[in-house]
C-alpha cells in the first residue's frame, strides 16, 4: 500500500510551482513529518513534508513545473516492501539511474543539515536532472528562470507600464540616530534580547510621514482611488532566490523592540526559504535599503499597487555646512519614488522632509510628531 505525495495549496492565487530540490533521495526511508522537497512558486518557497512513514518513490524531477494537487511521489509502506534481499543496502548508482529527479539544486535549496547539503553537492557533480541542468557552450550558460524571478520581472515591468513613476531626493544626517544607538544600544539588547538597528527608525519615520501626508498612503484600483487608514509597511529583503518584501503589520502601534523582532524574524524566514504568502501581502508602503550593499544613490521602482517606496542608501561621511561651519557628518541619501498619477510633487517632497526630520530628530518618532 502506498500514499500519494501531492502538491498542496500554498496560496489563493497560486496554481503551480517548481520543485526546486528534493531533500530526500528516491528509495530512502522517511518518517512522518520529514521535509521531502522544496516547492518554489512565484510568491514563496515552502517545504512539503511527509504525511506518513515509508519508502519514498519520486515521480517528478527536480526543476519540474507542477500543478497544485499533482502527485509528485509516493510513500510505500516499508513493511510491505521489506524482504531479506531488500534489507541489503542497494548500490547508490542504481538508485540514481532510476530517479535522477532526487538531486537537489544547490542554488535554490533552503537551509538543511550539513550532511544533507554535502550529499546533495556530491551527487550534483555526476547526476543532474535535464530540467535543471544549465546549458553551456563555454562562453555563456543558459538556465530557466525560477517562478519567483519571473514574477519579479513581471511586477517590475508592470509597474513601469502602469504608473507614472517619479523620484524625489533628499539627504538625512544620521548623527542623532547613530549617537542614540551607541548610547542605548547595549541596554536595549540586554533588556529586549535583540539589537537596535536602523530600519526600525525608518519604519517609524515613514509612519509619521504617512500620517502627516495621507495622500501617499493610497492605491489605485481601476478608476478608483483607495485611501488606506492602516500602516502595514513592507521591507525589501534580498535572498539567493531574489527580492521578497515581507510586511510589518500595524507598524504604527508597535514599539521599537516589536519592530526589531519582526524584522529579525523575517530575515530568518527569508534565509531558510520559509516566507509565506501571508507575510508578503497587504503592504501600503515599501522600504528598500540598498545601502547594505554599498549603493550610494538609486531610483527605486514602485511595488504595485502601492503609490510610494523609500530607497535608503549607504551612510557616508560628507562635508556639510552646520551653523555656518563646514563639518564632516554621516549622511544618507534618501530617494522617494511615487506614482505621479495620484501623488503631486508637493506632497511627495513634504513626505520626504517629514522622514528626514524624524531621522535627524529621533525624539519626534517617540512622540509621533
ABEGO torsion letter per residue (X at the ends): XBBBBBBBBAEAABABBBBABBABBBGBBBBBGBBABBBBBAABBBBBBBABBEBBBBABBBGBBBBBGBBABBBBBAAAABBAAAABBBBAAAAAAABAAABBBAAABBBBBAAAAAAAAAAAAABBBAAABBBBAGABBBBBBBAAAAAAAAAAAAAAAABBBBBBBBBBBAAAAAAAAAAAAAAAAAAAGBBBBAAAAAAAAAAAAAAABAAABBBBBEABBBBBABBBBBBBBBBAAEBBBBBBBGAAABBAAAAAAAAAAAAAAAAAGABBAAAABGBABBBBBAAAAGBABBBBBBBOABABBBBBBBBBBBBBBBGGBBBBBBBBBBBBBBBAAABBAAAAAAAAAAAAAAAABAAAAAAGX
